[in-house]
Amino acid sequence: MPEFMFACHGGKKPETPEQGAELMAKWHAWIADLGDAMVNPGTPLGKSKTVSADGVADDGGANPLSGFSIVKADSMDAVLEMAKTCPFLEMGTIEVAETMEM
């Protein structure tokens, strides 16, 4: 079964500890709902830097990566349905790509 990466972009920190706990509960419920389809729930990422031939930029680019997850699904359509239910969408966007075997 193919694996797909959810690349989370953007996002704002919860304003209160209660909002953080509520979002974390939604995250854990979403992972549990995906069951065996969840390969790696990933991790949030800190502030990034962008490296290019011109040097290093401190801003992480126009749409900085803020986290990732790896899931498995039968098709891109199936994985997009999974992404549509991800609670991260309350904070930012998700880019979905199939991982390629090397």
Summary of the structure (lengths in Angstrom):
residues: 102
radius of gyration: 14.8
end to end distance: 15.4
largest distance: 43.9
contacts: 238
relative contact order: 0.34
helix: 33%
strand: 35%
